[in-house]
Structures are given as C-alpha cells and as structure tokens.
C-alpha cells in the first residue's frame, strides 16, 4: 500500500512538473515572438506619436469624413415626431433608440476611417513623407490609432451630451421621477426551502418544475409549505452608518415574478392577483418560535406611529402581504431597523411564499433585489456611453491592423465579420456548436454540419436515430472536429455583450464601476495581440525604397 501511494505521488509530481513546463514554454514562446515589439515600444517617443495623431485628425476633419454625425443630429431633433409611447415607457424607449443608433453610427464611421486611412495614404503615396523621416513604423501605427480614438471620443462626448439633453427634454415631467433613475442595487443568492414529512425545512437549489421551457425560473406552489429565499451577503457599508439610517428610515426591495396559472381566477392585478407574502428577516435575531409573541406585540403596538420600526429592531422581522400580477415590477419598503443590529458579516434574508391555492409563482436569482441608494443619472448615462466608446476603440484597432496588409474593403469586411460573430446571439449559437454540445439533441437538434446534411439529403427527422455503422461514426467524428473549430472561432471573436450597457441605463439601474473596469481590462487584453500583429505586418511591408 505504501509503495503504491509513493508511486501515485510520483506520478502527480511529474504531472505538475509537466504542466509547469508547458506554461514556461508558452511564456517563452510569447516573449520570443514579442521581444522586438517590446523593445520597439520602449524606444517610441510620445511627441512623434502625437504628431502623427494630429496629422490624422486634421486630415479626417479636412476630408469631411464626420458628416455622418449630422444624420444622428437630425434624428435627435425630429425623432420624437415619429415616436409615440406612453409616459412610463418614454425614457426606456428614447434611451434604447439613442444608444442603438449611436452604436451603429460610431462603428460604421470608425470602420471606414480606420480601414481606408492607411491604404489611401499608400495609394496616394503620401505615407512616403512619414516613413522617410526619423520616425518608427510602430509610432505611425499607434499615431493613426490614437488620432482616430481622440477624434471619435470627442465626437461621442458631444453627441452623448446632446442626446442626454434631447432625452431629458422629451420625457414628460410626470414620468421623470419614476423612470429617470440610477438605482444602486444589491443582488442576493436564491435557494428554495420546503417542509418535509417530518416538519423539517429542506434546502433545495431549485423549486417545482412546471414544465416551462425557460429553465431560468423555478416555481413554488401556492398554499404549500414552500418558500423562495434570497440571502444578501456583503451588504453595502453605508447601510450600517447611523447617520444614514437616521436619514433613511425605509429600505426598498423591487421584484417581478412569473405566475403559472392553474385556474383563470387570477388574470388581473390588484385584489384579483395572486396573494404573496414577503418576509424580511435578520437571521441573527429572528426565530420562527417567536412568531406568536411577535404577532401579540404587533396587536398591542399597532396604534403607535413607529410600531413597525420597534418590532423590526427587536425581532429582526417584517412582513408584507400583497397581491401581484404576472411579470409586473413591484416595490415594497421595509424598516431600516432590521439591519441596525446586523453585525459585520451578517446577512439579510428575504423569504417569499405564495398564498393563492392552485397557483404557481416563478422566480429567478435576479427577479428580486434591494435598492440601496440612488446614483447620478447623468454620470450613469455617460458610463453607458463608455461601452460604445470601447466598441469604437476596438473597431479602430482592428481596422488599422488589418489595413497594414490587406486592402481597405477586405479590412472592412474582416472587421464587420468579427463584430457579427461577437453579437451575443451568434456567440450563443457558436457555443452550442462546441465539441461537448454538437451531438446533444437537447442543445443542438440535428447534430453537426455533416449529420445535418445527411439528414437533409435522406429526409430524416431530427429525432430519428441514425444507423450504427462505420460511416456514421466517421461522420460524427468529423463533426466533432468541426466543434473544435467552432469553439476556436468563438474564443477569438470579441464578446460585445461585455460592452453593451443599454439595458442598465434604460431600466434605471446604476452601472457598477467594477464592471466598467473589467470591460476596459478585457478590451486591452483583446486588442494588444492585434496591435502586435499589425506592427509586424507593417514592418515587413515594402512601402518606400
């Protein structure tokens, strides 16, 4: 036994050494490829790079290449003539239209300027005046990128501020207070609890399956001993500040649930909706055995003005019964006193139960959240534009690097192809074609490319089993190879979902600063290899003798 264990440990050590060796070899290969670029970057001078950037900006302005922004200005001025929406949807609709239009316009403009700039300079031979001077080709490449980034960033800032004024002007004064917001929100972890036959609470990851195709939400049964429980860890520090608690006596939770109806008695909202009981609990204080005592004290104190805060502070418990309709957003407030006695590291629980017999209430992890403050609407709008700026920078880098080797039209097609493959819906489709999913009928019905072609040629339905022979096996193995190809394509295209913040701004949620920082880090990590490739391609190109 001892010898077998020693042999096993030896194999594990050799595996770790081999893995470490592969990592060292990978780093060494990257450094061997990039050492010239790194040395070139160290000797680049900011003044020469900025001189090229200024030249690019002047040429772009002189060529009137930014006239396309006049189209957006026209839409800003007259767009409201053609948009008729209800007051509660004005902010959401105008922000969505403005962001989508601005994204398309910025991407198209950046693609044209980046892809046609260097090839036009080479065709007109104006680049010879640069490469014959004491200036490095990396400085030329970086200068072209920097000039376009600065110019388009300024245009984005101007159009963004004009767009904010336009949206603010178009939204009615009555709807501004309820829709034009930047809510600071806190998400919790969702699990489900149910009483077993012995009266003990059983914790579950999912609730009752009602056969819905959308697996995001799980359901709880009305009138049954089931509850959905959100646990909020790491509450914001300002909630424990005494001065903040004195200024804000109530906290707000917002939610939207799905109702799976077994009868037709609960179609509307209000008193005819589904009955729901929401409980806010401080687990450090509350015990279900104290419920009878809590209700007795509630009857005695209910005529006092602050009876809810007194009981919340003492028991760490507060409940709200209400009726809700299907897929509508509701907000409930509860006393801040519940969190007053939470110690550092304590958690807050929100427990939801359905009280309407025969109905099912569905919820997902993000269907309930705490509103813990309000941010600046203007800065939140500007942070949303940062995602459009990131996509613009990406397009400028891609177009500039592609144009160092291929012509303008090919560069533009490559840029647009990468952007198309980076659309979230296309990314999801490519993920379903990976080697681990390409033969799964529940994820990818019909199989891979060859299997789908075979079924189409033979007229076989997608669910029909295929014959078991060597030809089918070979065809499926080739499809598995295609799966690895699709996964490789999915890993090299940009994930545009990381930069789209339209939903945050339109729905009135503050964009977390951490998400913006992560988006910028991902942007830098994505464009650096393209800059490296663009430098080598431009350096190897014969431009001037």
Buried (B, 14 or more C-beta within 10 A) or exposed (E): EEEEEEEEEEEEEEEEEEEEEEEEEEEEEEEEEBEBBEEBBEEBEEEBBBBBBBBBBEBBEEEEBBEBBEEBBEBBEEBBEEEEEEBEEBBBBBBBBBBEBBBEBBBBBBBBBBBBBBBBBBEEEEBBEBBEEEBBBBBBBBBBBBBBBBBBBEBBEEBBBBBBEBBBEBBEEEBBEEBBBBBBBBEBEBBBBBEEEEEEEEEEEEBBEBEBEEEEBBBBBBEBEBBBBBBBEEBBEEBBEEEBBEEBEEBBBBBBBBBBBBEEEBEEBEEEBBBBBBBBBBEEBBEEEBEEEBEEBBEEEEEEEEBBBBBBBBBBBBBEEEBBBBEEEBEBBBBBBBBBBBEEEBBBBBBBBBBBEEBBBBBBBEBBBBBBBEBEBEEBBBBBBBBBBBBBBBBBBBBBBBBBBBBBEBBBBBBBEBBEBBBEEBBEBBBBBBBEBBBEEEEBEBBBBBBBBBBEEEEBEEEEEBEEEEEBEEBBEBBBEBBEEBBEEBEEBBBBEBBBBBEBBBBBBBBBEEBBEEBBEBBEEBBEEBBBBBBBBBBEEEBEE
